[in-house]
Amino acid sequence: MTDWSHAMGAYTKKLRLRDRKLTKTSIIHAATEEFASCGPNGTSLNKIARRAGCSKAIIYRYFGRKEDLYRHILLLNYAELSRLEMMGKQEEITSVEDLLIAILTDLFRFNLSHPAFARLVAWENLNGGKYLDATEAKSAREPGLQRLRAIFTKAKKMGLVRNDLDVNKFVYALQAITVVYFSNRYTMKLLTGIDFESPSTIDDFIRFYASILAHGIANKKEEINE
C-alpha cells in the first residue's frame, strides 16, 4: 500500500468514526427528549429515529431494543450526576451550612443542565423501576453517593454533625429534595406564583434548604453559621 493510500484509508476511517459518534449523539439526544416527554411505553424507535434523522436499523445496531436504549439513557444520566457531584471542591469542611450549599448547588446545577432527568426518573418510578438493572444502576450512581457519604462521615468525625445522623438516609434526602423541586416546579408555580426557574429563586431555595437542614443535623455544640 502506498503512503497516499494509507493516508486516505486512515482519513476515511476517521470520518466513519466521527460520523458514528455524531449519529450516536443524535440518537441519545432524540431518545432523551422522547422518553422524557412520553415515557418508555409512549414512544417508539420509529419516532426516535425520525427525530434523530437516522434509520431504526441504526438504532438497533448501536443500542439494541427500545428498552435497552431507554435503560442506556437512564444510566448515562446517573453516571453524569455522579461525575458532577462536588467535583472535589469541598476539600476542607468549614461549616455544615456551607457544605450543604456546595452540595445542593451541584445537584441543582446538574438538573438545570439536564432538564429531562427529573421526568425520566418520574417515568421509571411510575413503571415500578422495572427497566433499570439494579447492578448497572448502582454502578453508575454509587461513585457520587459514596463521595457524599464520605463527606458526611468526615463531618461526623470532626464533630460538626450529630453522631446519630444516618448518613445514607440524609444523602438520599438531599437527592429527593432536588428531584422534587424540578419535577414539581410547573404545578407549584401555578399554585404559588413563584418562578421556580428563576436563578435568584433557585439560589434562595438552595440557601433555605441548606439552613434548615443544617439546623437539623448540626452538632448542637458546634456553632452553625447564620
Stockholm file with secondary structure:
# STOCKHOLM 1.0

chainA/1-226         MTDWSHAMGAYTKKLRLRDRKLTKTSIIHAATEEFASCGPNGTSLNKIARRAGCSKAIIYRYFGRKEDLYRHILLLNYAELSRLEMMGKQEEITSVEDLLIAILTDLFRFNLSHPAFARLVAWENLNGGKYLDATEAKSAREPGLQRLRAIFTKAKKMGLVRNDLDVNKFVYALQAITVVYFSNRYTMKLLTGIDFESPSTIDDFIRFYASILAHGIANKKEEINE
#=GR chainA/1-226 SS CCHHHHHHHHHHHHHHHHHHHHHHHHHHHHHHHHHHHHHHHHCCHHHHHHHHTSCHHHHHHHHCSHHHHHHHHHHHHHHHHHHHSSTTCCCSCCCHHHHHHHHHHHHHHHHHHCTTHHHHHHHHHHTTTCSSCHHHHHHHHHHHHHHHHHHHHHHHHTTSBCTTCCHHHHHHHHHHHHHHHHHSHHHHHHHHCCCTTSHHHHHHHHHHHHHHHHHHHBCTTSCCCC
#=GC SS_cons         CCHHHHHHHHHHHHHHHHHHHHHHHHHHHHHHHHHHHHHHHHCCHHHHHHHHTSCHHHHHHHHCSHHHHHHHHHHHHHHHHHHHSSTTCCCSCCCHHHHHHHHHHHHHHHHHHCTTHHHHHHHHHHTTTCSSCHHHHHHHHHHHHHHHHHHHHHHHHTTSBCTTCCHHHHHHHHHHHHHHHHHSHHHHHHHHCCCTTSHHHHHHHHHHHHHHHHHHHBCTTSCCCC
//
